[in-house]
Amino acid sequence: MTTQRLDDRFGRVATDLRVSLTDRCNLRCSYCMPAEGLDWLPDESVLTEDEIVRLVRIGVQQLGIREVRFTGGEPLVRRGLVDIVRRSHELGVETSLTTNALGLARMAEALAAAGLDRVNVSLDSVRPETFHAITRRDRLKDVLAGLEAARAAGLGPIKINAVLMRGHNDDQAPELLRWALAEGYHLRFIEQMPLDAQHGWSRDAMITADEIFGWLEAEFVLSPAVEPRGSAPAELFQVDGGPGTVGVIASVTRPFCGDCDRVRLTADGQIRNCLFAREESDLRAALRAGATDDEIADRWVIAMRGKRAGHGIDDPTFLQPDRPMSAIGG
């Protein structure tokens, strides 16, 4: 067994693996997919539990991966999730989950027992009518119940990821922050990125980090957090002197590509060295053709060497990835 690093031509080293377990989702958020949903990946193309765990093991034992984040689609709809988490945890790696929290109320305890460390929950509004309008599902109560269950199971710190959309919830930033502070959750606002299936994203229509700061600072005093940011995507601020904080992930207007330490594995076994990559490297074919662990590791290393310096959203030649966010994994 050989050991290597997932480094690129710009000196960055990937240690954080995002694993999409499925492209399916039980919400229909308007900034992600159309109301009727998408054509899901055929079952035979999706990695099996054993294939996922094998790739995670290669990443951890041979390529220096230190953290694994399970994503989707919605990972809670993936059969075998608890077992995948347990087997990954046994490799000695930190594990986390990005979820919409539907179904988390019934699974949080089992996930914690399997070794899951923490959860990030996507939630754009705590108003039932706004939640319904954005997600096209009347399920806010289930999300809140899932959050309570996650807290009871010790899956913390619990982070809330919120996207603000013009004309939907752009008046709710302070309200979301007040709620998160009261509940003890760590709120992160995320600029809407060009990853929707409809390719309807517009830079002009997107709510920027500067706008978010303006709305928050009208009601709160924000001061830069003392903890170093490192490779974390969120710029953190103490709220009214702390201890509560709020983060803003300005992927578009304040890109942090130079500190990126992430690599992504799609549900159908493709390595993506950037969220906005136009190319993928097929590990599933190698797995199913009988490749050794060393051969798969070599393919993975080569895939990372092609990573670009930045996502290039501001470049006039930028092209949105063919895959939407639900098929890439967050």
N, C-alpha and C positions, 0 to 999 in steps of 0.2 A: 504494500500500500504506500503510495507516494502522498506527500502533503505539499500543497501549493497555496497560493493566495489568489483571491479574485480581484486582482488589481487591473487598472486601466492605464491608458497612455498618459493620463494627467495626474497620476500619483494618488488617486482615490482607491480605497480598498473596501469592497463590499463585505460587510459582516452581518447585515440584517436581511433576512430572506422573507419575502412576502409570498405566501402560498395560497393561490386561489383554489378552493376545493370544489367549486361549481360556478357556472355562469347563471344559474337560476336564482330568481329572487321572488319573494312573496309581496313586495311592494312595487309600485309603478311610478317612482318619483319622476316628475316631469323633466328634471334636468339630466336624467339618466337614460330613460327609455320611453317609448310611446305607450299609450294606455293599453293597447292590445298585447303588449309584451314583445318578445323577440323570438326568432327561431333558435331554440336552445341547441347546444352541442349534442350530437348523437351519443348515446350511452357508451358505445364501444370506443369512442375517441377520448373519453374522460379517464384520467389515471385511476387505477384501483388503489385501495388502501395500501397494499403492499408496495406498489410503485411509488406512491407519495412518500411513504416512510423510508424507502430505500434512498430516494433522492435527498430527503432531509438528512439522512445519516451520512451520505457522501458529502453533503455540504458542511455538516458539523465536523466530521472526523477527518476530512481530507482538504477542506477548502476554507476553514476558519470562520464559518458561520457561528455567531454567538446568540442571535435572537431570531425566533421564527414567529411571524404574525400570520395567522390563518384568516383568509378573507374569502370573498365571493365575487359576484353574486352575493348571496346570503349564506354564509357557512353553516348556519343552524339547520338548513334544509338538507344538508349532506348526510346521508346515512353513514354510520361508522365514525362520526366526528369525535365522539368521546374516546374511542380506541385510537384514532390517529393522534389525538392530543396526548394520550397516555404514553404511547410508544415514542413519540417525539420528546416528551418530558424525560423519559428514561435515558435519553442520550445526553442529558445534563445541560440542555439548552433552555434559555428563557422562552416561554411561550405566551402568546397573547392572541386576542381575537377581535376583529372588527366586525360588528354586527348591527342590524337594525333592532335587535332585542326582542323581536317577535318569537315566542317560544323559549326565551331565556328563563322565564319564570319556572319552567319545568325542567330545565337542563343545567341551571347554574351550579347546583350542588354537585351533580355528577361531573361536570367539567372541572370544578375546583378539586374534587377528589382525584381526578385523573392527572392533576398537576398544572392546570392552566393558571397562569400568574395573574392576568388582568384582562379587562375588556375595554374596548373603545366602542361607543355607541353613537350611531348616526341619528341625530334628532334636530330638526330644523325649526320646530315650534312647540310650545307647550299649550297652545290654543287648539282645542279639538277641531274647530272648523278650518283653521289654517293647515294643520297637519293633514286633514282629509283632502284639502285642495291640492297640496303638494304631492302627497303619496298616492292619491286616488284610493285610499283605504281608510276606513274609520276604525283605526287600531291604536290610538294614542294610549288608551288605558292599558293595553297589553304591553306596550313599550315601557310605561312607567312601572308596571308590575315586574317586568324583567329587570329593570334597574334596581328595584328594591331587593329582588332575589340575588342579584349579583353582589350587592353590598353585604347582604346577610351571609353569603358564601365566602366573603373575604377576597373577592376578585377586584382588588383595588390597587392603586388609585384608579377610579373610574373616570375615563375621559369622554366628554361629549363633543362630537364633531358636528358643527352646524354650518350650513351653506345659506347665505342670504340671497334672495331673489327679488329683483325689482318688481313691485306691484303685488308681492305675495307676503313676505315677512320682513321687508326692509325697515319696518317701523318697530321691530321687536328685539333688536340687539340688547338694549338695556334690560328688558324684561327677561330675556333668556339668561343674562348674566346674574340678575338678582335671584332667579330660581336656582341656578347652579350653585351659587355661593351658599344659599340657604340649605341646599341638600348635601353640600360637601363634594360635589362633582367638579371636575376640572374641565372648564369650557374652552374649546378651540374653534374659532371662526375660520373657515376655509374659503378662499376665493374660488368662485366657480371656474372650473377648468374645461377646456375643449375636449371633453370625453363623452359627450352624449351620443346616443345611437342615431339621433335625428340629424346630427351635424348642424344644429341650429344655434350653437354658441356664437356670441358676438362680443368682441372686446369692448365695444362701445356700450353694450347693455349690461356688462358685468359689473357687479358691485366691488369696488376696490378696497384694499386695506385702509387707504386714507379715509374713505367714507366711513368705514367701520370704526376707526379710531375717533372720528369726529362725533359719531353718535354716542359712543361710550363715554368720551371725555366731557360730554355735556352733562353727565350725571355722576361720573366717578372720577377720582384722581388716579391716574395710571402712572406707575414708575417702573423703570426696567427692573426685572427680577435679578437678584444677585447671583443665582446659579448660572454657570456657563451654558451657553446654548449648544455648543459642540455640533454634532451632525443632526440635531433635532430640527424638524421642519418648522416648528412653531416658535415665533418670537414671543417671549413670555413677559408679562407685566404683573406687578403686584397691584391689587385693587385697594384703594383707600388705605394704603400703608400695610396691607396684608392682614392675616396670612394668606387670604384667598388670592388666586391668580387668574388671569385670562390670557389666552394665547391667540395669535393671529398667524395663520399659515398663508402667506402671500406668494403662492407658487407662480403667479403670473407677473405681478408688478414688482416683486422683490425676490427674484429667484435665488435659491440657495444651492444651485447645482454643484458649486465648487466644493461643498462639504458632503455631498451625497454618499451614503454608505449602503444603499439598498440595491437589491436585485430581485426580480419577480419571476415566479414560476406559475404559468397559467394552468387552468384545470385540465387542459389537454396536453400538458407536458412540454410547453414551449418556454424557453428562457428569454426574458426581456430585460435588457440591461438598463432601460429607462422607461418610465411610465409612458413617455411619448415616442418611444422607438417605433420606427417604420419597419424594422427587421426583427425576426425572431430566430432562435436556434432550437432545433427539434431534438429534445432528449428522449421523448417517448419512442420514436423510431429506433433509437439506439438501444433503449431498454428492451424493447420487444424483439430486437434482432439478436439479443444475447451478448451485448457489450459488457465488458468487465467494469468494475467500479473505477479503475484507473482510466479507462477509455472514456467513460462518461465524465469524469472529473476534467479530463483534458478538453473535451468539447465545451464544457462550462467555462473553463478558463479562457478559451479562444473567444467565446461569446462576449465576455466582459472586455476584451481588448478593443472591441469595436465601439465601445461606449463613447458618445460625443461629449464635448465640453459642456454643453447646455442643451435645454429642450428647444430653444429657438422659437418660442411662441411670438416674439417680437420681430422675427425675421420675415420679410415679405414673402419668402418662399416656403414658409411653414405650412405643412400639411398635417391635418388632424389624423391620428392613427385610425386605421380601418376598424379596429376593435373598439367597442365602447367600454366604459369603465367596468360594467358588469361582467365582461368577458376577459378583462385583464386582471382584476384584483387590485385593491387599494394599497 
